[in-house]
Amino acid sequence: MRILLDECVDRRLVALIIGHKVTTVPRHGWAGKKNGELLRLAAAEFDVFITVDNNLPDQQNLQLYDLAVAVLVAPTNRLADLQPLVPQLLDQLPKLLPCTMTIITNA
């Protein structure tokens, strides 16, 4: 899968999402793009968008974007807090559907 990490996600998470082509918003040259524009751009090139912004679904109509969105829910966006979510994320990735949001949490 082609995966894009939001700029609010620790970039070191890229190395932990094995078996997929993963990059970050800044590395792709899209830093500073607003959510609507970012999702539109991402939908043209990626299968999954990973963020820690749990307000994203309330701010954007995900039905407009041919892109699955995974929201990582952790105490902070630091790698130490996100890393425990990686096994569940890797398990869920093949099940994610375009135009939908999936919450990944340990709770």
BELGI-V121897 format. One record per residue. SS is DSSP state (alpha for helix, beta for strand, coil for the rest). PHI is phi in degrees with one decimal (* if undefined). BURIAL is 1 if it has 24 or more other C-alpha atoms within 12 Angstrom, else 0. Layout:
BEGIN
[[SS | PHI | BURIAL] [SS | PHI | BURIAL]]
END
This chain:
BEGIN
[[coil | * | 1] [beta | -97.0 | 1] [beta | -122.6 | 1] [beta | -115.7 | 1] [beta | -93.1 | 1] [coil | -59.7 | 1] [coil | -70.0 | 1] [coil | -86.0 | 1] [coil | -96.3 | 1] [coil | -55.3 | 1] [alpha | -63.3 | 1] [alpha | -68.5 | 0] [alpha | -64.7 | 1] [alpha | -50.9 | 1] [alpha | -67.8 | 0] [alpha | -92.1 | 0] [coil | -91.8 | 1] [coil | -79.8 | 0] [coil | 84.2 | 0] [coil | -138.2 | 0] [beta | -90.9 | 0] [beta | -122.7 | 1] [beta | -141.5 | 1] [beta | -112.9 | 1] [coil | -56.2 | 1] [coil | -62.2 | 0] [coil | -63.2 | 0] [coil | -83.8 | 0] [coil | 86.1 | 0] [coil | -110.9 | 0] [coil | -57.8 | 0] [coil | 86.4 | 0] [coil | -68.5 | 0] [coil | -73.8 | 0] [alpha | -54.1 | 1] [alpha | -61.2 | 0] [alpha | -65.8 | 0] [alpha | -62.3 | 1] [alpha | -64.6 | 1] [alpha | -63.1 | 1] [alpha | -63.4 | 1] [alpha | -63.0 | 1] [alpha | -61.5 | 1] [alpha | -78.0 | 0] [alpha | -126.2 | 0] [coil | -127.6 | 1] [coil | -95.3 | 1] [beta | -137.0 | 1] [beta | -115.4 | 1] [beta | -109.6 | 1] [beta | -141.4 | 1] [coil | -111.5 | 1] [coil | -82.9 | 1] [coil | -75.8 | 1] [coil | -88.4 | 0] [alpha | -52.2 | 1] [alpha | -63.7 | 1] [alpha | -76.9 | 0] [alpha | -95.1 | 0] [coil | -131.2 | 0] [coil | -86.0 | 0] [alpha | -66.1 | 1] [alpha | -64.7 | 0] [alpha | -81.0 | 0] [coil | -121.8 | 1] [coil | -80.0 | 1] [coil | -157.1 | 1] [beta | -85.1 | 1] [beta | -119.3 | 1] [beta | -113.4 | 1] [beta | -106.9 | 1] [beta | -87.1 | 1] [beta | -109.1 | 1] [coil | -143.4 | 1] [coil | -57.5 | 0] [coil | -142.0 | 0] [coil | -94.9 | 1] [coil | -72.5 | 0] [alpha | -55.8 | 0] [alpha | -59.2 | 0] [alpha | -85.5 | 0] [alpha | -83.1 | 1] [alpha | -55.2 | 1] [alpha | -63.8 | 1] [alpha | -84.3 | 1] [alpha | -59.9 | 1] [alpha | -57.6 | 0] [alpha | -67.3 | 1] [alpha | -60.1 | 1] [alpha | -61.6 | 1] [alpha | -67.6 | 0] [alpha | -81.3 | 1] [alpha | -49.8 | 1] [coil | -67.9 | 0] [coil | -94.7 | 0] [coil | -68.9 | 1] [coil | -114.2 | 0] [coil | -57.8 | 1] [coil | 69.1 | 1] [coil | -128.6 | 1] [beta | -120.6 | 1] [beta | -124.2 | 1] [beta | -92.2 | 1] [beta | -114.2 | 1] [beta | -148.7 | 0] [coil | -90.9 | 0] [coil | -71.2 | 0]]
END
